[in-house]
Amino acid sequence: MLKGSRNLLSRLFTAAFIAAFMLNACAPDQTPDIPVFCENFRTHVETLASDDMEGRAPATPGGEKAKEYIKAEFMRIGLKPANGDSYLQPVSLVEITGYDFSDLVVSGNGQELSFEYLNDMVVGTNLLQDRSELSGSELVFAGYGIVAPEYGWNDYAGIDVEGKTVVVLVNDPGFVTGDEDMFGGRAMTYYGRWTYKFEEAARQGAAGALIIHQTEPASYGWDVVRNSWSGTQYGIGEDTGEPHLEAEGWIQLDAAREIFGLADLDLDEMLDMAARPGFEPVELGLFASVDFNNEFQYSECHNVIGYIEGAEYPDETIVYMAHWDHLGMVETEDGVEIYNGAVDNATGVGAVISIAERFMSEGEMPSRSVVFMAVTAEESGLLGSSYYADNPIFPLETTVGGINIDALNVYGPTWDVSVVGYGNSELEEYLARYAAEQDRYLTPEPTPEAGYFYRSDHISLARKGVPMIYAQGGNDYIGRDEEYAKMVAEDMAARYHAPTDVIHDLWVWDGMHQDIWLYYYIGYELANSDDFPNWYEGNEFREIRDRTSDLRGR
């Protein structure tokens, strides 16, 4: 129920605002007149995406400039510093570089198989130690490696994997069966993410874990695995108290067939069994050995966090989140290439700063506190947001919900709003209402089986039970045809994580303002309401949210 609803609604639904958008009066081929959300928005994006910021890599001179710019803007706007008297939350980062990788040797039944690093398998560790080794570690096939009480599923039932190495599958059983009542059907749940597989194996006491790579359920080929796992990896440079594996990685599908063949098992039959309720883990009677060395380099970076203190319920918070980092600079034969990260994610940070400025310009403080968070090291594995989730400045049990802005639509206004992770939480109902005020409609992301909902910063808070929304302008461009949408998709793909992610002639700023208005009004309503949105029944994070309901004080 809204606090001060008459005042709030008068602000949200004035005839002037609706007329300004002119969406209801627009013919399908007309572009609406979208008011500028914040005059400073473009300056924020241009500054953060400039060559002067050197690609905003964490713990680099360019990254420091970006961080200081955001902090200065939070100060100028008048946000309160979130971390005592500081806007900065230190995040210790570590670069882990593995080297001298041995082959993965699997032995048993009087035979021995050897698999080569990168071509057949990849492996690494998050343990901060100079050397990692599995020596004759017993192999256990643990299906999808999932423990999900809400689905009545436990792939570790009846077995002790302490000190052993589990072999597991990527994605979850719903992807194979397509049964909407089994996990998320074709849509991936968090249980399907490779990160979860390693986390659960470590919680079970395993020494190692190997994921069998399959292109379709993973949604990417072996080349992505190989490229992502080779070279320097990143982690939190302090003891988080979470268990880690001695060795974790992936094996090629053909390598897995050889391993299961050595155990006199048919891999396809095992895959079929793993997708059925009641699956029981299988001891393969085989033993794995692999070793490698590690080098470490530590650095300190920061999340930048400011807030508006709520007038009535200051301990209840709404979060706006975007990551400020990108990929930095790379030396080439032709000189230095800068990965400016204009779309990803100068636009998102510019939006967060702009929304903060509009909240402050209202002249009346919201009932609840509103937190504005620019997090670091997203491109290195969601590390800044993950650190905040483990070390929250504002209690997560009274964090009402959040909006993650990771790459705005730069190609023009759309009729649709694409929801990443569609069907997850009650926040979609807020999104739908304000999209309708813009004469827009919601659409699910086109490939939910790829698990994009689990690949951006909001998932760090979601895993702690906080409902989060991650939505973007869709591909039904107002006044444009399907050829334009096709061109946009190709242009986006070509520029993603490339030096060409810069401000360019195809940018249409109206589309960004259209979406920022949407994000603002969702947060504004939440900040002035009594609502505590929840995950929908059956969501994997619902139980966590429910457990904290008695800690909210009202």
C-alpha positions as CSV (number, residue, x, y, z in Angstrom):
1,M,0.0,0.0,0.0
2,L,1.5,3.4,-1.0
3,K,2.5,6.0,1.5
4,G,1.3,9.5,0.5
5,S,-0.3,7.9,-2.6
6,R,-2.1,11.0,-3.7
7,N,1.2,13.0,-3.9
8,L,3.0,10.1,-5.5
9,L,0.4,9.4,-8.1
10,S,0.1,13.1,-9.0
11,R,3.8,13.0,-9.8
12,L,3.7,9.7,-11.7
13,F,0.7,10.2,-13.8
14,T,0.3,13.8,-14.6
15,A,-1.3,14.6,-17.9
16,A,1.8,16.6,-18.8
17,F,4.0,13.6,-18.4
18,I,1.7,11.3,-20.5
19,A,1.4,14.0,-23.2
20,A,5.2,14.5,-23.2
21,F,5.6,10.8,-24.2
22,M,2.7,11.0,-26.7
23,L,2.9,7.3,-26.9
24,N,-0.8,6.5,-26.8
25,A,-1.4,9.0,-29.7
26,C,1.4,7.6,-31.8
27,A,0.7,5.6,-34.9
28,P,2.9,2.5,-35.1
29,D,5.3,4.1,-37.5
30,Q,5.7,7.3,-35.5
31,T,8.5,8.0,-33.1
32,P,7.3,9.3,-29.8
33,D,8.4,12.6,-28.3
34,I,10.5,11.4,-25.4
35,P,11.6,14.0,-22.9
36,V,15.2,14.1,-21.9
37,F,15.5,12.4,-18.5
38,C,18.6,14.3,-17.3
39,E,20.6,17.0,-19.2
40,N,23.8,15.6,-17.7
41,F,23.2,12.0,-18.9
42,R,25.0,12.4,-22.2
43,T,28.0,14.1,-20.5
44,H,28.3,11.2,-18.1
45,V,28.4,8.6,-20.9
46,E,30.8,10.6,-23.1
47,T,33.1,11.1,-20.2
48,L,33.2,7.5,-19.0
49,A,33.5,6.2,-22.6
50,S,36.3,8.6,-23.5
51,D,39.9,7.6,-24.4
52,D,41.0,9.4,-21.3
53,M,39.4,6.7,-19.1
54,E,41.6,4.1,-20.9
55,G,38.9,1.4,-20.9
56,R,38.2,1.6,-17.1
57,A,39.9,-1.6,-16.1
58,P,40.0,-2.1,-12.3
59,A,43.1,-1.0,-10.5
60,T,44.5,0.9,-13.5
61,P,45.0,4.7,-13.9
62,G,42.0,4.7,-16.2
63,G,39.9,2.8,-13.7
64,E,40.9,5.2,-11.0
65,K,39.8,8.1,-13.1
66,A,36.4,6.5,-13.7
67,K,36.0,5.8,-10.0
68,E,36.9,9.3,-9.0
69,Y,34.5,10.8,-11.6
70,I,31.6,8.8,-10.2
71,K,32.5,9.7,-6.6
72,A,32.7,13.4,-7.5
73,E,29.3,13.2,-9.2
74,F,27.7,11.5,-6.2
75,M,29.2,14.3,-4.0
76,R,28.0,17.1,-6.4
77,I,24.5,15.6,-6.5
78,G,24.4,15.5,-2.7
79,L,24.2,11.8,-2.0
80,K,25.3,10.6,1.4
81,P,28.5,8.5,1.5
82,A,27.4,4.9,2.2
83,N,30.6,3.5,3.9
84,G,30.8,5.7,6.9
85,D,32.2,9.0,5.6
86,S,33.4,7.4,2.4
87,Y,31.7,6.7,-1.0
88,L,34.2,3.9,-1.6
89,Q,33.9,0.2,-0.5
90,P,37.3,-1.4,-0.8
91,V,37.3,-4.6,-2.8
92,S,40.5,-6.7,-2.7
93,L,41.2,-8.4,-6.0
94,V,43.6,-11.1,-6.9
95,E,44.9,-12.1,-10.3
96,I,45.5,-15.9,-10.4
97,T,47.7,-17.2,-13.2
98,G,48.1,-20.9,-13.6
99,Y,51.1,-22.4,-15.4
100,D,52.9,-25.7,-15.9
101,F,49.7,-27.7,-16.4
102,S,50.1,-31.4,-16.5
103,D,47.8,-33.6,-18.5
104,L,44.7,-34.9,-16.8
105,V,45.4,-38.6,-16.3
106,V,42.5,-41.0,-15.7
107,S,43.3,-44.5,-14.7
108,G,41.4,-47.7,-13.9
109,N,40.6,-51.2,-15.2
110,G,44.3,-51.7,-15.9
111,Q,44.4,-48.8,-18.3
112,E,45.4,-45.1,-18.4
113,L,44.0,-42.2,-20.4
114,S,45.8,-38.9,-20.8
115,F,44.0,-35.6,-21.7
116,E,45.8,-32.4,-22.8
117,Y,45.3,-29.0,-21.3
118,L,43.3,-26.6,-23.5
119,N,42.6,-29.1,-26.2
120,D,40.8,-31.8,-24.1
121,M,40.3,-30.1,-20.8
122,V,40.8,-26.9,-18.8
123,V,41.4,-26.6,-15.1
124,G,42.1,-24.0,-12.4
125,T,41.5,-23.1,-8.8
126,N,40.2,-20.3,-6.6
127,L,42.4,-21.5,-3.7
128,L,45.1,-19.0,-3.0
129,Q,48.0,-21.5,-3.0
130,D,51.2,-21.9,-5.0
131,R,50.5,-25.4,-6.2
132,S,47.3,-27.4,-6.9
133,E,47.2,-31.2,-7.2
134,L,44.7,-34.0,-7.5
135,S,46.5,-37.3,-7.1
136,G,44.5,-40.5,-7.7
137,S,41.3,-38.7,-6.8
138,E,38.3,-41.1,-7.1
139,L,35.8,-40.1,-9.9
140,V,32.1,-39.9,-9.2
141,F,29.4,-39.1,-11.8
142,A,27.0,-36.8,-9.9
143,G,24.6,-36.1,-12.7
144,Y,23.8,-32.3,-12.9
145,G,25.5,-31.8,-9.5
146,I,22.4,-30.2,-8.1
147,V,20.9,-30.1,-4.6
148,A,17.5,-28.3,-4.9
149,P,15.0,-29.2,-2.1
150,E,12.2,-27.1,-3.7
151,Y,12.3,-29.4,-6.7
152,G,12.8,-32.6,-4.6
153,W,16.2,-33.1,-6.3
154,N,19.5,-34.2,-4.8
155,D,22.3,-35.5,-7.1
156,Y,24.5,-36.2,-4.1
157,A,22.0,-38.3,-2.2
158,G,23.5,-41.4,-0.5
159,I,27.1,-40.7,-1.3
160,D,30.1,-39.1,0.4
161,V,32.3,-37.3,-2.1
162,E,34.8,-36.0,0.5
163,G,38.2,-35.8,-1.2
164,K,36.8,-37.2,-4.5
165,T,36.4,-35.5,-7.9
166,V,32.8,-35.2,-9.3
167,V,32.0,-35.2,-13.0
168,V,28.8,-33.2,-13.7
169,L,26.7,-31.8,-16.5
170,V,26.1,-28.2,-17.4
171,N,22.6,-26.6,-17.3
172,D,19.8,-28.5,-15.5
173,P,17.4,-31.4,-16.2
174,G,14.6,-29.1,-17.4
175,F,16.7,-28.1,-20.4
176,V,16.7,-31.8,-21.6
177,T,13.1,-32.7,-20.8
178,G,11.5,-29.3,-21.7
179,D,9.1,-30.0,-18.8
180,E,8.0,-26.6,-17.4
181,D,7.4,-28.2,-14.0
182,M,11.0,-29.5,-13.9
183,F,13.3,-26.6,-12.8
184,G,12.6,-23.8,-15.4
185,G,11.9,-26.1,-18.4
186,R,14.1,-24.9,-21.2
187,A,14.9,-21.7,-19.3
188,M,18.1,-22.1,-17.2
189,T,17.9,-21.8,-13.4
190,Y,20.8,-20.8,-11.2
191,Y,21.3,-24.6,-10.6
192,G,22.3,-24.8,-14.3
193,R,25.1,-22.3,-14.1
194,W,28.7,-23.7,-14.1
195,T,29.5,-21.5,-11.1
196,Y,26.9,-23.3,-9.1
197,K,28.3,-26.7,-10.0
198,F,31.6,-25.8,-8.4
199,E,30.1,-24.1,-5.4
200,E,27.9,-27.2,-4.6
201,A,30.8,-29.6,-5.2
202,A,32.9,-27.6,-2.7
203,R,30.1,-27.6,-0.2
204,Q,29.9,-31.4,-0.5
205,G,33.6,-31.7,0.4
206,A,34.8,-32.7,-3.1
207,A,38.4,-32.1,-3.9
208,G,37.8,-31.5,-7.6
209,A,34.9,-31.1,-10.1
210,L,34.8,-31.4,-13.9
211,I,31.9,-30.3,-16.1
212,I,31.3,-32.2,-19.3
213,H,31.0,-29.6,-22.0
214,Q,28.1,-29.8,-24.4
215,T,27.6,-26.9,-26.8
216,E,23.8,-26.6,-26.7
217,P,23.1,-26.7,-23.0
218,A,26.2,-24.5,-22.3
219,S,25.0,-22.1,-25.0
220,Y,28.6,-21.7,-26.2
221,G,31.3,-23.8,-27.9
222,W,34.6,-25.2,-26.5
223,D,36.5,-22.2,-27.9
224,V,34.7,-20.0,-25.4
225,V,35.6,-22.3,-22.5
226,R,39.2,-22.6,-23.7
227,N,39.6,-18.9,-24.2
228,S,37.9,-17.9,-20.9
229,W,39.8,-20.4,-18.8
230,S,43.3,-19.9,-20.2
231,G,45.5,-17.0,-18.9
232,T,44.9,-14.9,-15.9
233,Q,41.7,-15.4,-13.8
234,Y,40.3,-13.1,-11.2
235,G,39.0,-13.5,-7.7
236,I,38.4,-11.9,-4.3
237,G,41.8,-11.4,-2.7
238,E,40.8,-12.3,0.9
239,D,39.3,-15.3,2.7
240,T,35.6,-15.2,2.2
241,G,35.0,-18.3,4.4
242,E,33.5,-20.2,1.4
243,P,34.9,-23.6,0.6
244,H,36.9,-24.0,-2.7
245,L,38.0,-26.9,-4.8
246,E,41.6,-28.0,-5.3
247,A,40.9,-28.2,-9.0
248,E,37.9,-27.3,-11.1
249,G,37.3,-27.2,-14.8
250,W,35.8,-28.6,-17.9
251,I,36.3,-31.6,-20.2
252,Q,35.5,-32.0,-23.8
253,L,32.5,-34.2,-24.6
254,D,34.7,-36.7,-26.6
255,A,37.1,-36.9,-23.6
256,A,34.1,-37.7,-21.4
257,R,33.1,-40.5,-23.7
258,E,36.5,-42.1,-23.4
259,I,36.4,-41.8,-19.6
260,F,33.0,-43.4,-19.3
261,G,34.0,-46.0,-21.8
262,L,37.0,-46.9,-19.6
263,A,34.4,-47.4,-16.8
264,D,32.4,-49.7,-19.1
265,L,29.6,-47.2,-19.2
266,D,27.8,-45.6,-22.1
267,L,27.8,-41.8,-21.7
268,D,24.5,-41.3,-23.5
269,E,22.8,-43.7,-21.2
270,M,24.2,-41.8,-18.2
271,L,23.0,-38.5,-19.6
272,D,19.5,-39.9,-20.0
273,M,19.6,-41.2,-16.4
274,A,20.8,-37.9,-15.0
275,A,17.8,-36.1,-16.3
276,R,15.3,-38.4,-14.5
277,P,14.0,-37.8,-11.0
278,G,15.5,-40.2,-8.5
279,F,18.9,-40.3,-10.2
280,E,21.6,-41.7,-8.0
281,P,25.3,-40.8,-8.3
282,V,27.6,-43.4,-9.9
283,E,31.1,-44.3,-8.7
284,L,33.1,-44.8,-11.8
285,G,35.9,-46.9,-10.3
286,L,38.4,-44.6,-11.9
287,F,41.0,-42.2,-10.5
288,A,42.1,-38.7,-11.8
289,S,45.4,-36.9,-11.4
290,V,46.3,-33.4,-12.5
291,D,48.6,-30.7,-11.2
292,F,49.6,-27.1,-11.9
293,N,51.3,-24.1,-10.3
294,N,49.8,-20.7,-9.5
295,E,51.1,-17.1,-9.3
296,F,49.2,-14.3,-7.6
297,Q,49.1,-10.5,-7.9
298,Y,46.9,-8.5,-5.5
299,S,45.3,-5.1,-6.0
300,E,42.6,-3.0,-4.4
301,C,39.7,-1.6,-6.2
302,H,36.4,-0.1,-5.1
303,N,32.7,-0.1,-5.4
304,V,31.3,3.5,-5.4
305,I,28.2,3.8,-3.3
306,G,26.0,6.8,-2.3
307,Y,22.5,7.0,-1.0
308,I,19.5,9.1,-0.1
309,E,18.3,8.5,3.4
310,G,14.6,7.7,3.6
311,A,12.4,10.0,5.6
312,E,10.2,7.4,7.2
313,Y,11.9,4.0,6.8
314,P,15.6,4.7,6.4
315,D,16.6,1.1,7.1
316,E,14.7,-0.2,4.1
317,T,16.5,0.3,0.8
318,I,16.0,0.3,-2.9
319,V,19.1,-0.4,-5.0
320,Y,20.2,1.0,-8.4
321,M,23.2,-0.9,-9.7
322,A,25.6,-0.7,-12.7
323,H,29.2,-1.8,-13.2
324,W,31.7,0.9,-13.9
325,D,34.6,-1.3,-15.2
326,H,35.4,-2.5,-18.7
327,L,38.3,-4.3,-20.4
328,G,41.0,-1.6,-20.4
329,M,43.7,-1.4,-23.1
330,V,45.6,-3.9,-25.1
331,E,48.9,-3.6,-26.9
332,T,48.8,-4.7,-30.5
333,E,51.3,-4.5,-33.4
334,D,49.6,-1.4,-34.5
335,G,49.7,0.3,-31.2
336,V,47.3,0.5,-28.2
337,E,43.7,-0.5,-28.6
338,I,41.3,1.0,-26.0
339,Y,38.2,-1.0,-25.0
340,N,36.0,2.1,-24.3
341,G,32.9,0.2,-23.2
342,A,30.5,2.9,-24.2
343,V,27.4,0.7,-24.2
344,D,28.9,-1.7,-21.7
345,N,28.6,0.0,-19.4
346,A,29.2,3.8,-19.5
347,T,25.5,4.0,-20.4
348,G,24.4,2.1,-17.3
349,V,26.6,4.1,-14.9
350,G,25.4,7.3,-16.6
351,A,21.8,6.2,-16.0
352,V,22.5,5.5,-12.3
353,I,24.1,8.9,-11.7
354,S,21.2,10.6,-13.6
355,I,18.5,8.8,-11.6
356,A,20.2,9.8,-8.4
357,E,20.2,13.4,-9.6
358,R,16.5,13.3,-10.4
359,F,15.7,11.8,-7.0
360,M,17.6,14.6,-5.3
361,S,15.9,17.2,-7.4
362,E,12.4,16.1,-6.2
363,G,12.9,18.2,-3.1
364,E,11.2,15.7,-0.9
365,M,13.0,12.7,0.5
366,P,11.5,9.3,-0.3
367,S,10.0,7.2,2.5
368,R,12.7,4.5,2.1
369,S,16.4,5.0,1.4
370,V,17.6,4.7,-2.2
371,V,21.1,3.3,-2.8
372,F,23.1,4.1,-5.9
373,M,25.9,1.6,-6.5
374,A,28.6,1.6,-9.2
375,V,30.4,-1.8,-8.7
376,T,33.8,-2.9,-9.9
377,A,35.2,-6.0,-11.6
378,E,32.0,-7.2,-13.3
379,E,33.9,-8.2,-16.4
380,S,36.3,-10.2,-14.2
381,G,33.5,-12.4,-12.8
382,L,30.9,-10.1,-11.0
383,L,33.5,-9.6,-8.3
384,G,32.5,-6.2,-7.0
385,S,28.8,-7.0,-6.7
386,S,29.6,-10.4,-5.2
387,Y,31.8,-8.7,-2.6
388,Y,29.0,-6.3,-1.7
389,A,26.6,-9.2,-1.3
390,D,28.9,-10.9,1.1
391,N,29.8,-7.7,2.9
392,P,26.6,-5.5,2.6
393,I,26.7,-2.0,3.8
394,F,22.9,-2.0,4.0
395,P,21.3,-5.2,5.4
396,L,20.0,-7.5,2.7
397,E,17.0,-8.6,4.7
398,T,15.7,-5.0,4.5
399,T,16.8,-4.4,0.9
400,V,13.4,-4.2,-0.8
401,G,14.6,-4.8,-4.3
402,G,16.9,-3.6,-7.0
403,I,17.3,-2.5,-10.6
404,N,20.4,-3.5,-12.5
405,I,21.3,-1.4,-15.5
406,D,23.9,-3.2,-17.7
407,A,24.0,-1.7,-21.2
408,L,21.2,0.6,-22.4
409,N,19.5,0.4,-25.8
410,V,21.4,2.9,-27.9
411,Y,19.6,2.3,-31.2
412,G,16.3,4.1,-30.6
413,P,12.9,3.8,-28.8
414,T,11.1,0.5,-28.8
415,W,7.6,-0.7,-28.3
416,D,8.8,-3.7,-26.3
417,V,10.8,-4.2,-23.1
418,S,12.9,-7.3,-23.0
419,V,13.0,-8.9,-19.5
420,V,16.1,-11.0,-18.8
421,G,14.9,-13.8,-16.5
422,Y,11.3,-13.3,-17.3
423,G,8.8,-14.8,-14.8
424,N,11.2,-14.6,-11.8
425,S,9.8,-12.0,-9.5
426,E,7.0,-9.6,-8.6
427,L,9.1,-6.7,-9.7
428,E,8.0,-7.5,-13.2
429,E,4.5,-6.3,-12.2
430,Y,6.0,-2.8,-11.5
431,L,7.9,-2.9,-14.8
432,A,4.7,-3.9,-16.7
433,R,2.7,-1.1,-15.2
434,Y,5.2,1.6,-16.1
435,A,5.9,0.1,-19.5
436,A,2.1,0.3,-20.2
437,E,2.3,4.0,-19.3
438,Q,4.7,4.3,-22.2
439,D,2.4,2.2,-24.4
440,R,5.0,-0.6,-24.3
441,Y,4.8,-4.3,-23.6
442,L,7.0,-6.8,-22.0
443,T,8.7,-9.7,-23.8
444,P,10.8,-12.5,-22.4
445,E,14.4,-12.6,-23.5
446,P,14.7,-14.7,-26.7
447,T,17.1,-17.3,-25.3
448,P,16.3,-18.0,-21.6
449,E,18.2,-21.4,-21.9
450,A,21.4,-19.4,-22.1
451,G,21.1,-18.2,-18.6
452,Y,21.8,-14.5,-19.1
453,F,19.9,-13.7,-16.0
454,Y,22.8,-15.3,-14.1
455,R,25.6,-13.4,-15.9
456,S,25.2,-9.8,-14.6
457,D,25.7,-8.1,-11.3
458,H,22.1,-8.4,-10.0
459,I,22.6,-12.1,-9.5
460,S,24.9,-11.4,-6.6
461,L,22.1,-9.9,-4.6
462,A,19.5,-12.3,-6.0
463,R,21.5,-15.2,-4.6
464,K,21.0,-13.7,-1.2
465,G,17.2,-13.4,-1.7
466,V,16.9,-9.8,-2.9
467,P,14.4,-9.5,-5.8
468,M,16.2,-7.9,-8.7
469,I,15.0,-6.8,-12.2
470,Y,17.2,-6.7,-15.3
471,A,15.4,-5.4,-18.4
472,Q,16.4,-3.7,-21.6
473,G,14.9,-2.1,-24.6
474,G,13.7,-4.8,-27.0
475,N,13.9,-5.1,-30.8
476,D,10.5,-3.8,-31.9
477,Y,11.9,-0.4,-32.9
478,I,9.4,2.3,-33.2
479,G,9.1,3.6,-36.8
480,R,11.6,1.0,-38.0
481,D,11.3,-2.3,-39.9
482,E,12.7,-5.8,-39.3
483,E,15.7,-5.0,-41.5
484,Y,16.7,-2.3,-39.0
485,A,16.3,-4.7,-36.1
486,K,18.5,-7.2,-37.9
487,M,21.1,-4.5,-38.6
488,V,21.1,-3.6,-34.9
489,A,21.6,-7.2,-33.8
490,E,24.6,-7.5,-36.1
491,D,26.1,-4.2,-35.1
492,M,25.7,-5.0,-31.4
493,A,27.3,-8.4,-31.8
494,A,30.2,-6.9,-33.7
495,R,30.9,-4.3,-31.1
496,Y,30.4,-6.3,-27.9
497,H,33.6,-6.4,-25.9
498,A,35.5,-4.9,-28.8
499,P,37.4,-1.6,-29.3
500,T,34.5,-0.5,-31.5
501,D,32.1,-0.2,-28.5
502,V,32.3,3.6,-28.7
503,I,29.7,6.3,-29.2
504,H,29.0,6.3,-33.0
505,D,26.6,7.6,-35.6
506,L,23.9,4.9,-35.1
507,W,23.2,6.0,-31.5
508,V,19.7,7.4,-30.9
509,W,19.7,8.9,-27.4
510,D,15.9,8.9,-27.2
511,G,15.9,5.1,-26.7
512,M,18.1,5.5,-23.6
513,H,16.0,8.2,-22.1
514,Q,12.9,6.1,-22.7
515,D,14.3,3.2,-20.6
516,I,15.8,5.5,-17.9
517,W,12.3,7.0,-17.2
518,L,11.0,3.4,-16.8
519,Y,13.7,2.5,-14.3
520,Y,13.2,5.7,-12.4
521,Y,9.5,5.3,-11.8
522,I,9.8,1.7,-10.7
523,G,12.3,2.7,-8.0
524,Y,10.3,5.8,-7.1
525,E,7.2,3.7,-6.4
526,L,9.1,1.1,-4.4
527,A,10.8,3.9,-2.4
528,N,7.4,5.3,-1.4
529,S,5.5,2.2,-0.7
530,D,5.0,-0.5,2.0
531,D,5.6,-3.3,-0.5
532,F,8.2,-6.0,-0.1
533,P,8.2,-7.7,-3.5
534,N,9.1,-11.4,-3.6
535,W,10.3,-14.0,-6.0
536,Y,7.5,-15.9,-7.6
537,E,6.6,-19.3,-6.1
538,G,9.0,-21.9,-7.3
539,N,11.9,-19.6,-7.9
540,E,15.2,-20.9,-6.5
541,F,15.7,-17.7,-4.4
542,R,12.2,-17.6,-2.9
543,E,13.0,-19.7,0.1
544,I,15.9,-17.4,1.1
545,R,13.7,-14.3,0.8
546,D,11.0,-16.0,2.9
547,R,13.5,-16.9,5.7
548,T,14.3,-13.2,6.2
549,S,10.8,-11.9,6.3
550,D,10.7,-11.8,10.1
551,L,13.8,-9.6,10.2
552,R,12.1,-6.6,8.5
553,G,10.5,-5.1,11.6
554,R,7.1,-4.5,10.1
